[in-house]
Amino acid sequence: MPRTTRSSRVTGLFSTLQARDGVAHVVYTSLTSAGDHLGFALAHRATEQMIKTGGLAWTILRNGLYAELFGALLAWTPDGLESAFGTGALSAVARADLAAAAAVVASEPTAHVGKVYDLVGDPITAGGIADRLGSRTTQSA
């Protein structure tokens, strides 16, 4: 029995999806380029490569850190806002904005064939959030 590579299996799967189900375009949500240092980034990049060589039209949406996660990692204390991120800035993006971007791609996929989009927001800090809310930040947790 000949040995098949993972890439050839993906190509075969894509061919089946195209013939059986009429799939013509793959939209994959991945991890932003800024996350390449994270342990799970390798799996995303390998999946992207398989999609790119799989034989179907494709678009890759590289999602940034969810703003909702950033907010969930802030803690209000009697002394002010405490952050696990210290004074560091993160380019967070709301999940609703990511969904809107995916809807744009899905509604007109031919305009986005072969494109990779890094979807990130403007850099924010806990101190910036505290300033907007009229509070102050304390040392990081």
C-alpha positions in Angstrom: 0.0 0.0 0.0 1.6 3.3 -1.0 2.3 5.8 1.7 0.3 9.0 1.5 1.4 12.3 2.8 -0.9 14.5 4.9 -0.9 17.1 2.1 -2.1 14.5 -0.5 -4.8 13.4 1.9 -6.0 17.1 2.2 -5.9 17.5 -1.6 -8.0 14.3 -1.9 -10.4 15.6 0.7 -10.7 18.9 -1.0 -11.4 17.1 -4.3 -14.1 15.1 -2.7 -15.7 18.2 -1.1 -15.6 20.0 -4.4 -17.1 17.1 -6.4 -19.6 15.8 -3.9 -20.7 19.0 -2.1 -19.8 21.8 -4.6 -17.3 23.4 -2.2 -15.3 25.9 -4.2 -13.6 28.1 -1.6 -12.1 27.5 1.9 -12.1 30.3 4.5 -9.8 29.4 7.4 -9.6 31.3 10.7 -6.1 31.2 12.0 -3.8 32.9 14.4 -2.3 36.4 13.8 1.3 36.6 12.6 2.2 38.3 15.8 1.4 35.0 17.6 4.0 32.9 15.7 6.0 32.5 19.0 3.1 30.6 20.6 3.2 26.8 20.9 0.0 26.2 18.9 1.0 28.5 16.0 2.8 25.7 14.2 -0.4 23.8 13.8 -2.1 26.8 12.3 0.8 27.5 9.9 0.8 23.8 8.8 -2.9 23.9 8.2 -2.6 27.1 6.2 0.1 25.5 4.0 -2.1 22.4 3.4 -5.0 24.6 2.5 -2.9 26.7 0.1 -1.8 23.5 -1.8 -5.1 21.7 -1.5 -6.5 22.6 -4.9 -9.4 24.9 -3.9 -9.6 28.6 -3.8 -8.8 29.9 -0.3 -8.7 32.9 2.1 -7.0 32.9 5.5 -8.2 35.1 8.3 -5.5 35.5 11.0 -7.4 36.6 14.1 -5.8 38.6 16.7 -6.3 38.4 20.5 -10.0 38.6 21.3 -10.7 41.9 23.1 -13.2 40.0 25.3 -10.3 37.9 26.6 -8.2 41.0 27.3 -11.1 42.4 29.3 -11.7 39.2 31.2 -8.1 39.3 32.4 -8.5 42.7 34.0 -9.4 42.8 37.7 -10.9 45.7 39.6 -9.4 46.2 43.1 -10.0 48.9 45.7 -6.7 50.4 44.4 -7.7 50.5 40.8 -7.4 48.3 37.7 -5.1 45.3 37.9 -3.7 43.7 34.8 -2.0 40.4 34.1 -0.3 42.1 31.1 1.5 44.8 33.2 2.1 47.9 31.1 2.3 46.0 27.8 0.1 46.9 24.9 -1.9 44.3 23.0 -3.6 44.6 19.6 -7.0 43.1 20.6 -10.0 42.9 18.4 -13.7 42.3 19.2 -15.1 38.9 18.1 -18.0 40.7 16.5 -15.5 42.6 14.3 -13.9 39.3 13.3 -17.3 37.8 12.5 -18.1 40.9 10.3 -14.8 40.4 8.4 -15.5 36.7 7.9 -19.0 37.6 6.6 -17.5 40.0 4.0 -15.2 37.3 2.7 -17.9 34.7 2.7 -20.3 37.0 0.8 -17.8 37.7 -2.0 -15.1 35.1 -1.8 -13.8 35.6 -5.3 -12.6 39.1 -4.3 -10.4 37.5 -1.6 -9.0 34.4 -3.3 -5.4 33.7 -2.2 -5.3 36.4 0.4 -4.1 36.3 4.0 -5.5 38.9 6.3 -4.1 39.7 9.7 -7.1 41.0 11.7 -6.0 43.0 14.7 -7.1 46.1 16.5 -5.2 49.1 17.6 -2.8 48.5 20.6 -4.5 48.9 24.0 -3.1 48.8 27.5 -4.8 48.3 30.9 -3.6 51.9 31.7 -5.4 53.2 28.7 -8.6 51.5 29.6 -8.3 52.8 33.2 -7.7 56.3 31.9 -10.8 56.1 29.8 -12.8 54.9 32.7 -11.4 57.5 35.1 -9.6 54.9 37.2 -6.0 54.0 37.7 -3.9 50.9 37.3 -2.1 49.0 40.0 0.8 46.6 39.6 0.3 43.6 37.4 -1.1 40.5 38.9 
